[in-house]
Amino acid sequence: MMPSLVKLNLSNNRLTGPLPGSIFSIKGLAHLDTSKNFLSGVISVLEGNDNGISSLIIFNASNNYFFGTIPESVSNLTSLSVLDLHNNNLTGSLPSSLSNMISLTYLDVSNNNLLDAIPCKICSLVGLSFVNFSGNNFNSFAPENCNLSPVCLETYGITMPLAAYPSAKALGRAFIWGVALIVAFILVFISIVVLMWRKQEKKKLELTPANKAKSSAIEPASSSEFLSKRFKEPVSINIATFEHALFRITLSDIMKATDDFSKAHIIGDGGFGTVYKASLPTGLMVAIKRLNGGSHFQGDREFLAEMETIGKVKHGNLVPLLGYCVFGEERF
């Protein structure tokens, strides 16, 4: 029943009859105000409530016509901070279980018909900042030699300066700030994880030190160093061609044909890579383009698909694509 309800204010409505016990089945209810009505009967919502209503923080049933005793089961309201029952017709003794309500800061039972002694331990609650016992028939504190807190020093409800009710709005603001801090912490943590992951991925995508610089001519120290340090795959690779049969070539043959990608063999240089003039072992003169940052492709499948498309293009002003090569992170 209305699980999202936090505050219910029924005050000043001229309501009559008993307070329905079902109102306390709202587990999220934190603030209940039924003051200044014509409600009567026993405050039965507190009786037999074995599981307690741990969410209720403020309960104001003052200025009504409730009668009967305040039951011991009031202590089941473990989170209760404000209990205001003044100006009713309550009778009997104050329940000793009130002294177990460690969250209680405000207690007003004034102007009722309560009897006997005021339990000493109620005045020993550390957080209790306001209490009013006046207008009742109490005869003493019990026992007489108990140590009283300042709020209970003046007998029979002559109270300390009034402390305002804890505001439901203040409680709401505190909750919002707590949630905001948790969300901020989670977002910062996720950002750090993403940055570390991207940094790690960037390291994996780096090529040779020469490729880290902005120079377009890539000159490894030697073919053996290039092969041993950068690649773990076999050095024998296939080149796919379109108008000729596939022929087999090694990466070392490509590097030999370009003198380890020497500047002397460069015949073109652009944003996508450097073009080298080369003579293959078969004697065929070709132009080999080494793509810059070949790993920007999502994978081999994407690169191969693009090469297949380019290879099908035929035009008199275009140099035909004879083949392509994928080797590790290199693309030719």
N, C-alpha and C positions, 0 to 999 in steps of 0.2 A: 504494500500500500504506500504509494508515493515515496519510493526509495530515495529520491533526490531531494526531498524536503529537508532543509537545514533549520530554518527558523519559522515558527508558527506563533503569530501574535493575535490572540482572541480577546484582548482587553477592551473594556468600555463598550461592550455590546449588549448589555442587559440580558445575558444568557442565564437560563435557569436549569434546575435539575442537576444530576450528578455529572461528574467529569467522566466520560467514557474511557474505560481502561484500554480500549483498542488504539487510542492515540499514541500509546507508548510502544506499539508494535512497529513504529517507524524507526528503523534502526539507525538511520543517518541523522535523526533529529538532535540538534545541539541546543536550541533555545526555544523554550515553551513558556508563553506568557498568557495566563488566563485571569489576570487580576481585574478588579473593579467590575465584577459581574454579580449575579445572584445565584451562583452555583452552590450546591449544598450536598450533603451526604458525606460518606467516608472517602478519604483519598485512597481508594482501593487500588489504584494503579501501582502503588508501591508494595502491596501485599502479594506474597507468593511469586514475586518476580525473582526467581532463583538465579536466572542467568544475568540479571542486571541489564541496564540500558547504558552501556559504557560510553555512548556518544553524547548523552545529555550533559550539558555544561551549566546551563542556567534554567532554573525552574521557579517561576513566580506565580503563586496561587493566592496572593494577598487580597484583602478586601473582598471576601466572599463570605459564605455561610457554612463552610465545611465544619463538620463535627467529628467526634471520635478521637482516637489517639494517633500519634505519629508512630507508625509501626517500626519495629526493629529492622525490617527489610529495606528501609531507606538506604542502608549502607551498600545495597546492591548497585546503587548509582555511583559507580567507582570514579567517574570523571567529573562529578558534580562540583562546581566551584561556587555557585550562588544558590542558596535555598532561602526563599522568602515566603513565609506563611503568616505574616502578621495580619491582625484584624480579621480573625476567624473565630470559631467557637470550639477550638480544639481543647481536649481534656486529657487527663492522665499525666504520666511522667515523660520527661524527655528520654528518648531511647539511648541507652548507653552506646549503641553501635554508631552513634554520630561521631564518637571519638576515633573511629576507624577510617573516617573519610578524609584521607590525607590531602585531597585536592581542594577541600573546602576553604574558601577565603571570606565568605560573606554569609552570615546566619542571622535571620530576623524572625523570631517567633513571638514578638511582642503583641500585647493586647489579645490574648487568648485566655483560657481557663486552665492552664497547665499547673500541676501541683508538685509537691515534694521537693527534693533537692536537685540542684543543677550538678550533673556529673562533672567531677573535677577534670577528667581527661579531655573534655571538650575544650577547656581553656588552655590545654597544653598543645593543641595543634599548632605546628610551627607556622603554617601559612595563613592562619586566621587573622584577618585585619579588621573585621567589623563584626560585632555581635550585639544583639539587643534582646534581653530577656524581660524587659519592663512590661507592666500591665498584666502580670500573671500572679499566681498564688504560691510562688516558690518560697520556701522557708529558710534555706541556707545553701551553701556549697557543701559538697560531700566528697571526701572528708574535709574537716575544717582546716587541717594542717597541709593541704595540698599546695603546691607551688603554682601560683596563677600567673598567666601571661599578662602584660600590660592591658590588653584589651578586656580582660575580665576583672581588673583590680577593683573597680567600683561596683558594688553589689547591686543586684536587682535591676540590671539593665541600664544603669547610667553609663552611657556608651562613650567610647572614644570618638574623635572626629570622624565624620562619615567618609568612607572611601567609596568612590563611585563604582557602580557595577562594571565588571569587565565587559567592554563593548563587543557585541557580536561582529561589528564592522572591523574592530581591531583584530579580533581573532581571524576574520576572513583575510585581512591584509597580511597577517603573519603567515597564514597558509599559502597565499599566493606567492609571497616572497620565497618561501621554502621551495615551492615547486619550481619557480623561476631559476633559483640557484642550482637545483638538480639538473634542469634542462640545459642550463648554460654549461655545467660541467660535462654533461654527456656530449654536447656539440663540440666543445674544445677537444675532448678525447677523440671523437670521430675525426676531426680535422687533422689532429696529429697523426693518427693512423693512416689517413689517406695521403698526407704529405710524405710520410716515410715510405709508403708503398710506391708512390709515384717516383720518388728518388731512387728506390731500388730498381724499378722498371727502367728508368732512364739509364742507369749503369749497365743494365743488360743490353740496351740498344746501342751503346757506344761502339764505334768501330775502332780503327787504329788511331793513335795519337795525332796523326796528320789530319785525319778526318774531323777531329775535335776542333782544330783550327779552321779558319774560314777559307783557307787556300783550297782551290779546286783541283790542283795537281797533287795526287796522292802517291808518295814515293816511299814505300817500305824499304828498310835497309837492304833486305835480300829476299829472294823467293823462299829460301829455306826458313828464314825467320818468320816470314809471313805465314807460311803453311804450318809451322810447328806451334806458334803462339796463338794464332787466331782460330784455327779450325781443328776439329777432331774427326771430321768425316773423311772417307777415302778420297784420294786426289783424282781419281778417275770419275768423270761426269759426262752426262749426255747433253748435247745441244740439239734442240728441236728445230727442224727447218721446215719450210713450207713448199718450196719448189724443187728441192733436192732431197735425196735420201738422207736419213739421219747418219751422222758420222760421229765418231768417238774422239774426244779430245780431253786433255788434262788441263787443270788450272795452271800448272807449271808451263805448259805449252803457250797458254795465253800470255803469261807473264814474260816468257822468253821472247815472244813475238813483239812485245811492247817494251822490251828491256826494263822489266820491272816497273812498267807504267812511267817510263821516262818522259820528261818534258819535251824531249826532242821528237817524240812520236805524237804529241798533241796536235790535232788538226781542228779542234773545236772545243769550246768550253761554254757551258750555260748553267742555268739555275738547277737543272735536273741532273747534271753530271758532265763528265769530261769524255771527249771522243779521241780515240787513239788510232793511228794508222798502224796496221799490223799485217804480217804475212804468215798465214797458217802453215803448218808442216806440209800440207798438200800443195803449197805454192800459191794458194788463192789469196789475193790481196783483199782485205776487208777493213771496214771501220768498226772498231769495238768501242761501245759506249759503256763506261762504268758509272752506274747511277749513284748519285750522292744520297746517303741515308736510305739505302734500300729497304731498311726495316720499317719504313713508314707504311709499307703495305701491311694489311691486316694478317696476311699469311701467304704461303706459296700459291694457294688456290686463286687468290685475287690477282696476284702478279701474273700467273699463267693465263688467266682469263683475259687480261688486258693485252698480253703479248699475242694471244690467238686472234684477237680482234684487229690489232695493228697489222699482223701478218697477212690478213686477208685484203688489206687496202692496196690497190694498184693504181699508180698514177705516173705519168711521164716525168713529173718534176720531183718525185719522191724516190729516195734510195730504197730498194726493196729490203725487207727484213728477212735475212736468211736463217736466223735462229736466235736463241736466247739461252742464257745459262743462269741457274740458281745454285749457289754454293754457300751453305751456311747463311750468313746475313748479307752476302754479296749478291748483286744482281748485275748481269751484263746483257 
